[in-house]
Amino acid sequence: MRIVLQRVSRAKVSYVSGECLISREIDGGYVVLVGCCENDTVEDIEWLVGKIVNLRVMDDESGVMNKSILDTGGDIMVVSQFTLWASYKKGNRPSYLRAGRHEVTKPLYEQFCRRLSTQLGRDVKTGEFGADMKVELVNDGPVTICMDTKNKE
């Protein structure tokens, strides 16, 4: 699994479901873009969730990044992002074959969101897996961190 985590002061994801426009928002916390591949496992989910909720990149009273999202009570928005698995080595048109098939990666994404909600102690906001979404955010810091469960070192 690959993620891009951004500390945000606010964020919103919007998409169309049927005839309805769905929007979800948070006021401060993290936006987590997540890409799954077919060989991701429950261990990958557990490792990432542990890192996300315990990562000390939230400001303390002195303005130092010394607190976790658990310490501050911030929210998390998770958005599926298959393009994190883009292969760009040949030519100029990226290949997304490593992102995996929908029927394999969607359950992994959903399990990741459930586990993250459990560890956070409240629901995370999400987009819609596989949908064409519009994501608006104000990156706070800016703080942007990339993680890959295949490269934990």
N, CA and C atoms as an extended XYZ file, in Angstrom:
459
Properties=species:S:1:pos:R:3:atomname:S:1:resname:S:1:resid:I:1 pbc="F F F"
N         0.848       -1.177        0.000 N   MET     1
C         0.000        0.000        0.000 CA  MET     1
C         0.886        1.231        0.000 C   MET     1
N         0.404        2.229       -0.650 N   ARG     2
C         1.089        3.518       -0.665 CA  ARG     2
C         0.108        4.579       -0.217 C   ARG     2
N         0.633        5.519        0.562 N   ILE     3
C        -0.201        6.654        0.950 CA  ILE     3
C         0.573        7.954        0.789 C   ILE     3
N        -0.179        9.004        0.608 N   VAL     4
C         0.319       10.365        0.737 CA  VAL     4
C        -0.549       10.984        1.816 C   VAL     4
N         0.073       11.381        2.922 N   LEU     5
C        -0.626       11.976        4.053 CA  LEU     5
C        -0.332       13.468        4.052 C   LEU     5
N        -1.385       14.264        4.127 N   GLN     6
C        -1.224       15.713        4.199 CA  GLN     6
C        -1.945       16.235        5.431 C   GLN     6
N        -1.212       17.020        6.221 N   ARG     7
C        -1.849       17.689        7.354 CA  ARG     7
C        -2.613       18.877        6.782 C   ARG     7
N        -3.890       18.992        7.156 N   VAL     8
C        -4.742       20.016        6.560 CA  VAL     8
C        -5.458       20.828        7.637 C   VAL     8
N        -5.758       22.069        7.291 N   SER     9
C        -6.608       22.872        8.169 CA  SER     9
C        -8.077       22.682        7.800 C   SER     9
N        -8.330       22.258        6.549 N   ARG    10
C        -9.675       21.858        6.130 CA  ARG    10
C        -9.563       21.102        4.815 C   ARG    10
N       -10.577       20.269        4.548 N   ALA    11
C       -10.597       19.504        3.305 CA  ALA    11
C       -12.025       19.107        2.963 C   ALA    11
N       -12.232       18.868        1.683 N   LYS    12
C       -13.561       18.486        1.189 CA  LYS    12
C       -13.379       17.561       -0.005 C   LYS    12
N       -14.167       16.510       -0.065 N   VAL    13
C       -14.203       15.636       -1.234 CA  VAL    13
C       -15.640       15.616       -1.739 C   VAL    13
N       -15.790       15.723       -3.060 N   SER    14
C       -17.116       15.721       -3.685 CA  SER    14
C       -17.101       14.754       -4.863 C   SER    14
N       -18.245       14.101       -5.065 N   TYR    15
C       -18.404       13.198       -6.198 CA  TYR    15
C       -19.889       13.003       -6.463 C   TYR    15
N       -20.189       12.518       -7.655 N   VAL    16
C       -21.572       12.266       -8.032 CA  VAL    16
C       -21.855       10.783       -7.854 C   VAL    16
N       -22.943       10.475       -7.149 N   SER    17
C       -23.403        9.110       -6.961 CA  SER    17
C       -24.836        9.049       -7.473 C   SER    17
N       -25.031        8.366       -8.591 N   GLY    18
C       -26.355        8.367       -9.217 CA  GLY    18
C       -26.665        9.771       -9.710 C   GLY    18
N       -27.715       10.344       -9.162 N   GLU    19
C       -28.125       11.705       -9.530 CA  GLU    19
C       -27.721       12.734       -8.472 C   GLU    19
N       -27.102       12.275       -7.382 N   CYS    20
C       -26.829       13.156       -6.236 CA  CYS    20
C       -25.356       13.544       -6.158 C   CYS    20
N       -25.111       14.783       -5.792 N   LEU    21
C       -23.762       15.249       -5.482 CA  LEU    21
C       -23.520       14.996       -4.000 C   LEU    21
N       -22.478       14.242       -3.681 N   ILE    22
C       -22.131       13.916       -2.303 CA  ILE    22
C       -20.887       14.722       -1.946 C   ILE    22
N       -20.902       15.377       -0.792 N   SER    23
C       -19.737       16.115       -0.301 CA  SER    23
C       -19.480       15.734        1.146 C   SER    23
N       -18.209       15.560        1.462 N   ARG    24
C       -17.792       15.293        2.842 CA  ARG    24
C       -16.657       16.238        3.169 C   ARG    24
N       -16.649       16.731        4.416 N   GLU    25
C       -15.666       17.732        4.814 CA  GLU    25
C       -15.070       17.415        6.177 C   GLU    25
N       -13.852       17.914        6.392 N   ILE    26
C       -13.239       17.898        7.725 CA  ILE    26
C       -12.654       19.277        8.005 C   ILE    26
N       -12.556       19.580        9.278 N   ASP    27
C       -11.939       20.833        9.725 CA  ASP    27
C       -10.667       20.513       10.498 C   ASP    27
N        -9.621       20.220        9.840 N   GLY    28
C        -8.345       20.001       10.500 CA  GLY    28
C        -8.068       18.547       10.773 C   GLY    28
N        -6.874       18.126       10.415 N   GLY    29
C        -6.448       16.745       10.597 CA  GLY    29
C        -5.607       16.312        9.423 C   GLY    29
N        -5.954       15.137        8.860 N   TYR    30
C        -5.194       14.576        7.751 CA  TYR    30
C        -6.105       14.252        6.585 C   TYR    30
N        -5.590       14.460        5.388 N   VAL    31
C        -6.123       13.835        4.186 CA  VAL    31
C        -5.130       12.737        3.836 C   VAL    31
N        -5.636       11.521        3.671 N   VAL    32
C        -4.796       10.378        3.332 CA  VAL    32
C        -5.234        9.847        1.970 C   VAL    32
N        -4.372       10.019        0.982 N   LEU    33
C        -4.586        9.422       -0.332 CA  LEU    33
C        -3.992        8.026       -0.271 C   LEU    33
N        -4.758        7.007       -0.615 N   VAL    34
C        -4.281        5.627       -0.468 CA  VAL    34
C        -4.448        4.859       -1.771 C   VAL    34
N        -3.368        4.165       -2.139 N   GLY    35
C        -3.383        3.301       -3.310 CA  GLY    35
C        -3.056        1.883       -2.901 C   GLY    35
N        -3.882        0.944       -3.329 N   CYS    36
C        -3.694       -0.469       -2.987 CA  CYS    36
C        -3.243       -1.244       -4.219 C   CYS    36
N        -2.466       -2.297       -3.979 N   CYS    37
C        -2.114       -3.211       -5.052 CA  CYS    37
C        -2.534       -4.618       -4.630 C   CYS    37
N        -2.477       -5.541       -5.563 N   GLU    38
C        -3.036       -6.868       -5.318 CA  GLU    38
C        -2.303       -7.680       -4.266 C   GLU    38
N        -1.038       -7.390       -4.004 N   ASN    39
C        -0.322       -8.187       -3.006 CA  ASN    39
C        -0.272       -7.512       -1.633 C   ASN    39
N        -1.110       -6.507       -1.411 N   ASP    40
C        -1.200       -5.911       -0.082 CA  ASP    40
C        -1.907       -6.879        0.867 C   ASP    40
N        -1.569       -6.763        2.156 N   THR    41
C        -2.075       -7.700        3.156 CA  THR    41
C        -2.624       -6.964        4.365 C   THR    41
N        -3.217       -7.726        5.275 N   VAL    42
C        -3.692       -7.176        6.545 CA  VAL    42
C        -2.516       -6.585        7.318 C   VAL    42
N        -1.349       -7.192        7.219 N   GLU    43
C        -0.166       -6.657        7.894 CA  GLU    43
C         0.197       -5.276        7.371 C   GLU    43
N         0.045       -5.062        6.079 N   ASP    44
C         0.295       -3.739        5.498 CA  ASP    44
C        -0.687       -2.717        6.070 C   ASP    44
N        -1.947       -3.106        6.164 N   ILE    45
C        -2.968       -2.220        6.720 CA  ILE    45
C        -2.633       -1.864        8.164 C   ILE    45
N        -2.315       -2.860        8.966 N   GLU    46
C        -2.005       -2.629       10.381 CA  GLU    46
C        -0.806       -1.710       10.552 C   GLU    46
N         0.238       -1.926        9.758 N   TRP    47
C         1.435       -1.095        9.859 CA  TRP    47
C         1.119        0.354        9.520 C   TRP    47
N         0.407        0.564        8.403 N   LEU    48
C         0.077        1.927        7.987 CA  LEU    48
C        -0.833        2.626        8.986 C   LEU    48
N        -1.862        1.945        9.443 N   VAL    49
C        -2.792        2.554       10.404 CA  VAL    49
C        -2.053        2.952       11.672 C   VAL    49
N        -1.170        2.083       12.171 N   GLY    50
C        -0.376        2.417       13.354 CA  GLY    50
C         0.495        3.643       13.141 C   GLY    50
N         1.109        3.729       11.980 N   LYS    51
C         1.931        4.896       11.665 CA  LYS    51
C         1.089        6.170       11.594 C   LYS    51
N        -0.050        6.088       10.917 N   ILE    52
C        -0.885        7.276       10.716 CA  ILE    52
C        -1.383        7.840       12.041 C   ILE    52
N        -1.957        7.006       12.890 N   VAL    53
C        -2.572        7.535       14.121 CA  VAL    53
C        -1.534        7.958       15.155 C   VAL    53
N        -0.328        7.420       15.072 N   ASN    54
C         0.707        7.766       16.059 CA  ASN    54
C         1.750        8.749       15.545 C   ASN    54
N         1.677        9.102       14.272 N   LEU    55
C         2.631       10.032       13.674 CA  LEU    55
C         2.562       11.382       14.385 C   LEU    55
N         3.682       11.882       14.831 N   ARG    56
C         3.721       13.137       15.598 CA  ARG    56
C         4.073       14.303       14.679 C   ARG    56
N         3.053       14.762       13.944 N   VAL    57
C         3.237       15.906       13.053 CA  VAL    57
C         2.210       17.003       13.310 C   VAL    57
N         1.468       16.868       14.410 N   MET    58
C         0.511       17.909       14.800 CA  MET    58
C         1.206       18.823       15.807 C   MET    58
N         0.897       20.103       15.733 N   ASP    59
C         1.564       21.078       16.595 CA  ASP    59
C         1.141       20.946       18.055 C   ASP    59
N         2.118       21.115       18.949 N   ASP    60
C         1.813       21.213       20.373 CA  ASP    60
C         1.580       22.678       20.722 C   ASP    60
N         1.484       22.969       21.992 N   GLU    61
C         1.195       24.328       22.446 CA  GLU    61
C         2.279       25.327       22.061 C   GLU    61
N         3.486       24.844       21.799 N   SER    62
C         4.601       25.713       21.408 CA  SER    62
C         4.772       25.799       19.897 C   SER    62
N         3.879       25.172       19.156 N   GLY    63
C         3.984       25.208       17.704 CA  GLY    63
C         4.978       24.212       17.146 C   GLY    63
N         5.387       23.243       17.959 N   VAL    64
C         6.330       22.217       17.535 CA  VAL    64
C         5.544       20.959       17.147 C   VAL    64
N         5.917       20.316       16.024 N   MET    65
C         5.245       19.086       15.616 CA  MET    65
C         5.615       17.970       16.585 C   MET    65
N         4.783       17.800       17.605 N   ASN    66
C         5.095       16.875       18.682 CA  ASN    66
C         3.884       16.069       19.129 C   ASN    66
N         2.733       16.250       18.469 N   LYS    67
C         1.521       15.544       18.869 CA  LYS    67
C         0.994       14.697       17.720 C   LYS    67
N         0.252       13.659       18.077 N   SER    68
C        -0.379       12.805       17.080 CA  SER    68
C        -1.822       13.261       16.855 C   SER    68
N        -2.444       12.705       15.858 N   ILE    69
C        -3.854       12.984       15.582 CA  ILE    69
C        -4.718       12.512       16.752 C   ILE    69
N        -4.276       11.466       17.445 N   LEU    70
C        -4.996       10.993       18.628 CA  LEU    70
C        -4.931       12.023       19.744 C   LEU    70
N        -3.789       12.691       19.877 N   ASP    71
C        -3.611       13.711       20.919 CA  ASP    71
C        -4.461       14.948       20.664 C   ASP    71
N        -4.636       15.300       19.403 N   THR    72
C        -5.316       16.561       19.079 CA  THR    72
C        -6.797       16.404       18.781 C   THR    72
N        -7.240       15.175       18.532 N   GLY    73
C        -8.646       14.967       18.205 CA  GLY    73
C        -9.009       15.383       16.793 C   GLY    73
N        -8.011       15.497       15.916 N   GLY    74
C        -8.275       15.880       14.536 CA  GLY    74
C        -8.999       14.791       13.767 C   GLY    74
N        -9.507       15.145       12.612 N   ASP    75
C       -10.232       14.212       11.761 CA  ASP    75
C        -9.336       13.686       10.651 C   ASP    75
N        -9.791       12.610       10.020 N   ILE    76
C        -9.071       12.032        8.892 CA  ILE    76
C       -10.045       11.823        7.746 C   ILE    76
N        -9.600       12.208        6.558 N   MET    77
C       -10.336       11.944        5.326 CA  MET    77
C        -9.472       11.017        4.477 C   MET    77
N       -10.047        9.905        4.011 N   VAL    78
C        -9.336        8.936        3.190 CA  VAL    78
C        -9.925        8.954        1.787 C   VAL    78
N        -9.041        9.053        0.788 N   VAL    79
C        -9.464        9.103       -0.606 CA  VAL    79
C        -8.662        8.062       -1.385 C   VAL    79
N        -9.359        7.171       -2.092 N   SER    80
C        -8.665        6.168       -2.904 CA  SER    80
C        -7.936        6.870       -4.057 C   SER    80
N        -6.725        6.378       -4.347 N   GLN    81
C        -5.877        7.055       -5.335 CA  GLN    81
C        -5.021        6.019       -6.062 C   GLN    81
N        -5.616        5.336       -7.036 N   PHE    82
C        -4.882        4.290       -7.751 CA  PHE    82
C        -3.667        4.831       -8.472 C   PHE    82
N        -3.636        6.119       -8.792 N   THR    83
C        -2.511        6.680       -9.538 CA  THR    83
C        -1.215        6.708       -8.723 C   THR    83
N        -1.283        6.421       -7.424 N   LEU    84
C        -0.055        6.309       -6.629 CA  LEU    84
C         0.800        5.130       -7.099 C   LEU    84
N         0.190        4.206       -7.840 N   TRP    85
C         0.908        3.050       -8.366 CA  TRP    85
C         1.318        3.242       -9.824 C   TRP    85
N         1.319        4.464      -10.303 N   ALA    86
C         1.695        4.726      -11.697 CA  ALA    86
C         3.129        4.295      -11.967 C   ALA    86
N         3.310        3.650      -13.102 N   SER    87
C         4.648        3.347      -13.599 CA  SER    87
C         4.903        4.309      -14.754 C   SER    87
N         5.989        5.047      -14.669 N   TYR    88
C         6.264        6.113      -15.632 CA  TYR    88
C         7.607        5.923      -16.315 C   TYR    88
N         8.153        4.714      -16.257 N   LYS    89
C         9.496        4.479      -16.775 CA  LYS    89
C         9.566        4.462      -18.294 C   LYS    89
N         8.500        4.008      -18.962 N   LYS    90
C         8.509        3.937      -20.418 CA  LYS    90
C         7.558        4.981      -20.975 C   LYS    90
N         8.064        5.823      -21.818 N   GLY    91
C         7.224        6.804      -22.487 CA  GLY    91
C         6.667        7.852      -21.535 C   GLY    91
N         5.600        8.509      -21.980 N   ASN    92
C         5.009        9.595      -21.203 CA  ASN    92
C         3.590        9.310      -20.743 C   ASN    92
N         3.063        8.140      -21.086 N   ARG    93
C         1.738        7.768      -20.632 CA  ARG    93
C         1.902        6.755      -19.514 C   ARG    93
N         1.543        7.107      -18.284 N   PRO    94
C         1.737        6.180      -17.163 CA  PRO    94
C         0.910        4.907      -17.312 C   PRO    94
N         1.447        3.835      -16.782 N   SER    95
C         0.730        2.559      -16.704 CA  SER    95
C         0.261        2.369      -15.267 C   SER    95
N        -0.940        1.852      -15.113 N   TYR    96
C        -1.510        1.649      -13.782 CA  TYR    96
C        -1.748        0.170      -13.489 C   TYR    96
N        -1.067       -0.709      -14.202 N   LEU    97
C        -1.256       -2.147      -14.023 CA  LEU    97
C        -0.942       -2.609      -12.598 C   LEU    97
N         0.008       -1.980      -11.945 N   ARG    98
C         0.390       -2.392      -10.594 CA  ARG    98
C        -0.653       -2.018       -9.551 C   ARG    98
N        -1.595       -1.156       -9.916 N   ALA    99
C        -2.641       -0.751       -8.968 CA  ALA    99
C        -3.571       -1.909       -8.643 C   ALA    99
N        -3.648       -2.879       -9.458 N   GLY   100
C        -4.469       -4.042       -9.165 CA  GLY   100
C        -5.904       -3.891       -9.640 C   GLY   100
N        -6.574       -5.016       -9.611 N   ARG   101
C        -7.964       -5.057      -10.056 CA  ARG   101
C        -8.897       -4.534       -8.972 C   ARG   101
N        -9.969       -3.940       -9.426 N   HIS   102
C       -10.985       -3.354       -8.556 CA  HIS   102
C       -11.498       -4.354       -7.517 C   HIS   102
N       -11.777       -5.590       -7.933 N   GLU   103
C       -12.356       -6.581       -7.020 CA  GLU   103
C       -11.388       -7.022       -5.924 C   GLU   103
N       -10.103       -6.780       -6.115 N   VAL   104
C        -9.112       -7.114       -5.087 CA  VAL   104
C        -8.803       -5.897       -4.216 C   VAL   104
N        -8.647       -4.746       -4.847 N   THR   105
C        -8.195       -3.566       -4.100 CA  THR   105
C        -9.306       -2.852       -3.344 C   THR   105
N       -10.545       -2.929       -3.812 N   LYS   106
C       -11.639       -2.265       -3.087 CA  LYS   106
C       -11.825       -2.842       -1.685 C   LYS   106
N       -11.852       -4.168       -1.503 N   PRO   107
C       -11.957       -4.692       -0.132 CA  PRO   107
C       -10.779       -4.294        0.766 C   PRO   107
N        -9.580       -4.196        0.196 N   LEU   108
C        -8.419       -3.746        0.969 CA  LEU   108
C        -8.605       -2.301        1.425 C   LEU   108
N        -9.051       -1.457        0.515 N   TYR   109
C        -9.315       -0.052        0.839 CA  TYR   109
C       -10.379        0.060        1.930 C   TYR   109
N       -11.455       -0.682        1.795 N   GLU   110
C       -12.529       -0.627        2.795 CA  GLU   110
C       -12.059       -1.126        4.156 C   GLU   110
N       -11.252       -2.182        4.157 N   GLN   111
C       -10.703       -2.691        5.413 CA  GLN   111
C        -9.759       -1.663        6.044 C   GLN   111
N        -8.961       -0.996        5.222 N   PHE   112
C        -8.076        0.056        5.706 CA  PHE   112
C        -8.887        1.165        6.385 C   PHE   112
N        -9.969        1.600        5.752 N   CYS   113
C       -10.810        2.669        6.313 CA  CYS   113
C       -11.455        2.236        7.625 C   CYS   113
N       -11.955        1.007        7.678 N   ARG   114
C       -12.562        0.502        8.923 CA  ARG   114
C       -11.539        0.443       10.050 C   ARG   114
N       -10.356       -0.073        9.742 N   ARG   115
C        -9.310       -0.213       10.773 CA  ARG   115
C        -8.838        1.163       11.248 C   ARG   115
N        -8.720        2.099       10.331 N   LEU   116
C        -8.317        3.452       10.695 CA  LEU   116
C        -9.378        4.099       11.581 C   LEU   116
N       -10.651        3.901       11.270 N   SER   117
C       -11.742        4.417       12.105 CA  SER   117
C       -11.678        3.827       13.513 C   SER   117
N       -11.429        2.544       13.603 N   THR   118
C       -11.329        1.877       14.909 CA  THR   118
C       -10.200        2.468       15.735 C   THR   118
N        -9.032        2.620       15.122 N   GLN   119
C        -7.876        3.154       15.848 CA  GLN   119
C        -8.056        4.623       16.200 C   GLN   119
N        -8.730        5.362       15.353 N   LEU   120
C        -8.971        6.783       15.618 CA  LEU   120
C       -10.038        6.974       16.681 C   LEU   120
N       -10.945        6.003       16.795 N   GLY   121
C       -12.006        6.093       17.790 CA  GLY   121
C       -13.250        6.805       17.274 C   GLY   121
N       -13.304        7.050       15.979 N   ARG   122
C       -14.477        7.659       15.341 CA  ARG   122
C       -14.364        7.437       13.838 C   ARG   122
N       -15.458        7.670       13.144 N   ASP   123
C       -15.470        7.443       11.702 CA  ASP   123
C       -14.521        8.378       10.976 C   ASP   123
N       -13.865        7.830        9.967 N   VAL   124
C       -13.111        8.672        9.047 CA  VAL   124
C       -14.049        9.019        7.900 C   VAL   124
N       -13.825       10.162        7.306 N   LYS   125
C       -14.578       10.558        6.123 CA  LYS   125
C       -13.899        9.921        4.918 C   LYS   125
N       -14.689        9.573        3.920 N   THR   126
C       -14.127        8.944        2.731 CA  THR   126
C       -14.755        9.513        1.472 C   THR   126
N       -14.054        9.293        0.395 N   GLY   127
C       -14.636        9.517       -0.916 CA  GLY   127
C       -15.335        8.233       -1.327 C   GLY   127
N       -15.455        8.028       -2.632 N   GLU   128
C       -16.077        6.818       -3.169 CA  GLU   128
C       -15.033        6.089       -3.994 C   GLU   128
N       -14.726        4.853       -3.609 N   PHE   129
C       -13.708        4.075       -4.303 CA  PHE   129
C       -14.019        4.017       -5.796 C   PHE   129
N       -13.055        4.388       -6.616 N   GLY   130
C       -13.187        4.303       -8.067 CA  GLY   130
C       -13.946        5.440       -8.721 C   GLY   130
N       -14.467        6.359       -7.929 N   ALA   131
C       -15.245        7.466       -8.504 CA  ALA   131
C       -14.328        8.582       -8.987 C   ALA   131
N       -14.864        9.399       -9.865 N   ASP   132
C       -14.198       10.633      -10.274 CA  ASP   132
C       -14.525       11.664       -9.186 C   ASP   132
N       -13.530       12.009       -8.382 N   MET   133
C       -13.752       12.886       -7.234 CA  MET   133
C       -13.021       14.201       -7.401 C   MET   133
N       -13.522       15.199       -6.728 N   LYS   134
C       -12.865       16.491       -6.622 CA  LYS   134
C       -12.461       16.655       -5.163 C   LYS   134
N       -11.178       16.863       -4.936 N   VAL   135
C       -10.656       17.004       -3.577 CA  VAL   135
C       -10.117       18.417       -3.422 C   VAL   135
N       -10.629       19.108       -2.425 N   GLU   136
C       -10.132       20.441       -2.086 CA  GLU   136
C        -9.508       20.347       -0.704 C   GLU   136
N        -8.342       20.971       -0.547 N   LEU   137
C        -7.725       20.952        0.772 CA  LEU   137
C        -6.812       22.156        0.945 C   LEU   137
N        -6.617       22.511        2.205 N   VAL   138
C        -5.630       23.520        2.565 CA  VAL   138
C        -4.565       22.793        3.365 C   VAL   138
N        -3.403       22.581        2.734 N   ASN   139
C        -2.297       21.880        3.371 CA  ASN   139
C        -1.726       22.781        4.446 C   ASN   139
N        -1.661       22.277        5.658 N   ASP   140
C        -1.224       23.032        6.823 CA  ASP   140
C         0.247       22.761        7.077 C   ASP   140
N         1.076       23.749        6.886 N   GLY   141
C         2.499       23.590        7.149 CA  GLY   141
C         3.363       24.189        6.053 C   GLY   141
N         3.449       23.598        4.894 N   PRO   142
C         2.818       22.350        4.486 CA  PRO   142
C         3.511       21.129        5.075 C   PRO   142
N         2.698       20.144        5.411 N   VAL   143
C         3.199       18.855        5.871 CA  VAL   143
C         2.632       17.801        4.934 C   VAL   143
N         3.521       17.125        4.211 N   THR   144
C         3.143       16.053        3.295 CA  THR   144
C         4.140       14.916        3.473 C   THR   144
N         3.621       13.713        3.755 N   ILE   145
C         4.475       12.559        4.010 CA  ILE   145
C         4.005       11.402        3.149 C   ILE   145
N         4.943       10.737        2.474 N   CYS   146
C         4.643        9.567        1.656 CA  CYS   146
C         5.100        8.318        2.395 C   CYS   146
N         4.276        7.287        2.372 N   MET   147
C         4.640        6.002        2.990 CA  MET   147
C         4.302        4.873        2.024 C   MET   147
N         5.134        3.833        2.060 N   ASP   148
C         4.946        2.666        1.208 CA  ASP   148
C         5.258        1.438        2.048 C   ASP   148
N         4.295        0.526        2.163 N   THR   149
C         4.511       -0.650        3.005 CA  THR   149
C         5.552       -1.602        2.429 C   THR   149
N         5.908       -1.400        1.179 N   LYS   150
C         6.961       -2.228        0.568 CA  LYS   150
C         8.345       -1.620        0.809 C   LYS   150
N         8.391       -0.465        1.456 N   ASN   151
C         9.645        0.230        1.727 CA  ASN   151
C         9.567        0.843        3.133 C   ASN   151
N         9.558       -0.004        4.142 N   LYS   152
C         9.354        0.446        5.527 CA  LYS   152
C        10.613        1.020        6.170 C   LYS   152
N        11.731        0.878        5.513 N   GLU   153
C        12.992        1.319        6.118 CA  GLU   153
C        13.227        2.790        5.918 C   GLU   153
